[in-house]
Amino acid sequence: MMFHSIQYLALIAIAFAAFWSLANRRLPRIGVLLTASLIFYGAWKLTPIFVFIGYAVVNFACGHAMERTKVPLQRKLILIAAL
């Protein structure tokens, strides 16, 4: 999908409308952005979708681990592992 294509324009229009229709709901808005991103990159090739999903899962887990621990050194090590 190219930036100057009709498909991209349609994706942006749908994502924009869906995003702003969920004005007071944070989590569904994030889901709209994530879904639009996956559709955009998946239209080119499916391989990046698996990389993005894997990266998101690892960072989600590391974020929760950082939230649970209070030791600064452990938090820094978790951050490094997430990168």
For each residue, the residues with C-beta under 8 A, 3 or more apart:
1: 5 7 8 11 40 43 44
2: 5 8
3: 8
4: 8
5: 1 2 8 9
6: 9 10
7: 1 10 11 43
8: 1 2 3 4 5 11 12 40
9: 5 6 12 13
10: 6 7 13 14
11: 1 7 8 14 15 36 39 40
12: 8 9 15 16 36
13: 9 10 16 17
14: 10 11 17 18 36
15: 11 12 18 19 32 33 35 36
16: 12 13 19 20
17: 13 14 20 21
18: 14 15 21 22 32
19: 15 16 22 29 32 33
20: 16 17 23
21: 17 18
22: 18 19 25 28 29 32
23: 20
24:
25: 22 28 29
26: 29 30
27: 30 31
28: 22 25 31 32
29: 19 22 25 26 32 33
30: 26 27 33 34
31: 27 28 34 35
32: 15 18 19 22 28 29 35 36
33: 15 19 29 30 36 37
34: 30 31 37 38 56
35: 15 31 32 38 39
36: 11 12 14 15 32 33 39 40
37: 33 34 40 41 52
38: 34 35 41 42 49 52 53
39: 11 35 36 42 43
40: 1 8 11 36 37 43 44
41: 37 38 44 45 48 49 52
42: 38 39 45 46 48 49
43: 1 7 39 40
44: 1 40 41 48
45: 41 42 48
46: 42 49 50
47: 50 51
48: 41 42 44 45 51 52
49: 38 41 42 46 52 53
50: 46 47 53 54
51: 47 48 54 55
52: 37 38 41 48 49 55 56
53: 38 49 50 56 57
54: 50 51 57 58
55: 51 52 58 59
56: 34 52 53 59 60
57: 53 54 60 61
58: 54 55 61 62 82
59: 55 56 62 63 82
60: 56 57 63 64
61: 57 58 64 65
62: 58 59 65 66 78 79 81 82
63: 59 60 66 67 82
64: 60 61 67 68
65: 61 62 68 69 78
66: 62 63 69 75 78 79
67: 63 64
68: 64 65
69: 65 66 74 75 78
70: 75
71: 74 75
72: 75 76
73: 76 77
74: 69 71 77 78
75: 66 69 70 71 72 78 79
76: 72 73 79 80
77: 73 74 80 81
78: 62 65 66 69 74 75 81 82
79: 62 66 75 76 82 83
80: 76 77 83
81: 62 77 78
82: 58 59 62 63 78 79
83: 79 80
